[in-house]
Amino acid sequence: MNTTELAWFKSSYSGSQGDSCVEVAVTEVAICVRDSKDVMLPHFSVDLAGWTRFVRYVARG
């Protein structure tokens, strides 16, 4: 997966001061997450079912 071809957007939960920023890109088969402070670092990807489980878990607090 070529990261330059992905449409990255900043998470709504990222800090407004430019610190602790996370960017997300959505593909047909995965959700990709990267640190916006150093976009050259490898990104993390998870399949859609795994992302759904993660979001549900986080939403429960």
Secondary structure, 3 states (H helix, E strand, C coil): CCHHHCCCEECCCCCCCCCCCEEEEECCCEEEEEECCCCCCCCEEEEHHHHHHHHHHHHCC
